[in-house]
């Protein structure tokens, strides 16, 4: 499966939140993400991601192991994605370290998620704040079975984002991992408390 996703900086979070609240009931969740790499940094160098995420919501806590291959669309940053739920995240952390992977970066995302359908697609829209990065972001994604379906899916995602108040120059492909690493470099490598 390919994650057809677009991300944008949000100029007016209150407006976007109101529009999303009209589409679906939102759920507030905290993501704790740890990205792993080989000591040589080869996953990052090949534009691949290996992530263990724990999601804490009002009613549940769940964890996922995700592998994303290199981007297949440079404009959106969309990647093939393989994800599975894990029952014991601490065991998975230990397994990854035991296999020689190292935690490359870890950080928290504060998210409000909305699941709804539009244009015949199941969509997930997420308003994101990362404490170490200034501003609010909007991610909208849908899954497609293969690369031929990606352009049409991205067109639909872009249209939905436009309805939510996102303009053409709001879109970004900057990765949170890069932005957090840059911020920590400026702050002398300090990691804020979670």
N, C-alpha and C positions, 0 to 999 in steps of 0.2 A: 504494500500500500504506500501511497505517496501523500504526504501532508501538504495540501495546497493551502498555503497560509500567507497572509499579508499582515504587516505590522506598521503602525503609524504613531507618531507623537500626537497627543490630543491637546488641541488648543483650548477647548471648552469642556472640561470633564463633566460639569453639571448637566450640560445639554446632552452629551452622549449618554450619560447615565439615565437621564429621563427617557430618551428614545429607546434604550435597551429595556428599561423597566416596562415599556409599553409592549415589547415583543415577548417577554418571558419573565419568569420569576428568577431573580439572581441569587446566587449563593456565594457567600464570602468564605474564602479559603486562604490558608497560608501554605505556600510551597517552600520546602527546604530542599534545595537542589545541590547535589554534589556531582561534579563532572570529573571523570577519570581519564587518564591518558597513560601511555607508556612513558618510562623515564626519558626516552629520547624525544618525546613530544610528537611522535609520528601520527597519532590520530588527528591532532590539531592541524598538523602540516598537510594532511590529506583531506581536510575539511570534514572529518568525521566526528561524531559525538557519542560518548558513552556516559549515560547519566543515571543516577539513582535519585528519585524524587519521592519525598514523603509529603502528602497532602493532608493538612489538618483542617477540618471543617467543624461546624457546630455539632454535628451528629456522628461524625466518623473520622477515622484516620486510616489512610491507605497509602501504599507505596508501589512504585512502578520502576522497573528497569527498562531503559530505552536506549536503543542504538539507532543513530541517524547516519546514513551514508552521505557522501558528498552532494552538494547542491546540483540539481539538474536544471535549475532556472535561476540565472544570476539576478534578474530583475526582482524576483520575489524572495529568493533564498529557499525555495521549496526543496525538500529532501525526501528520499525514501525513508520510511520510519518503521521500526519493528519495536513493539512494546509489549511487556507482560507484567501482570500484577505479581507482586511478591508478598508473602505473608510475614517474612522475617527480614527486614531491611538490614539489621545488624549482621546477620549471617551473610547477606549478599556483600556488604561492605568488606567483611573479612575474606570472603572468596575472591573478590576483585583484587584486594591487596595481596592475597596469597598467590594469585596468578601473575603478580608483578606490576599491576596497574597502580598508579599513585593518584591521590586526590589532587587534581590540577587547580580547581577552584570550587568554593562552596559559597552560596549566598541564599538569601531569602527573597521571595516574591510575595507581595500581598495582592491577591486577585479577587475579582468579582466575576463569576462565570455565568453565562447565559447560553442555554441550549434552545435552539428554535429551528424551524424549517423556513426556507425561502428559495424561490426559483427551483423547487423540486429537490433541494439539497438539505441534508442535516448539517447545521452549522454550530460551531462553538465560538462565541465571542467572549473575550476576556479583557476586562480593564485591569491593567497591571501597574503597580507601583513597586519599585525596587528601592529600599531605603537609601542605598548608596548612589542612586542615580536621580538627578533632578527630573521632575515631570511625571506625567501619566501617559501610558501607552495603551493602544487598543490592538489586540490580535484577533483576527477572524480566520477560522480555518474550517476546512472540510477534507475528508479523505477521498481519494480517487484510486481506482485499481491499477492504473498504469499511466505512463507518460503521455500517451495520445489524448487522454482526458484532461490533462493539466491546464492547457490554455483556456478552455471553456470554464473550468472550475474557478480559475483565478479571475476571469472576467466577472463571474457571478459574485465572488467575494468582494471584488473592488466595487461593484454596484451597491452591494449591501453597505459597505463602509461609507460610500458616498451618501447614502440615505441617512447614515448616522452622523453626518456632518464633517467627514474627513475630506480634505482637499488633496489635490495632486501632489503638492509639495510637502504634505505631512507624512508621506510614506517613507519608511526607512528600512534598510536591511542590516543596520547595526545590531550586533548580537549583545545580549545582556552580559555574557561572559567577558567580552572585550571591554565593554563600558565599565564593568565593576573592576576589572584588572587595572584599567587606566586610572580609575579613581583611587584605588588603593596605592598605586605607584605615586600619585601626587600626595597622598596622605601618609607616605612613608611605609606602606605595607600593612597598616593597621587594619584589622578586621573588627567591625563593630559588633557589639553583643547582639545575639539573635533575639 
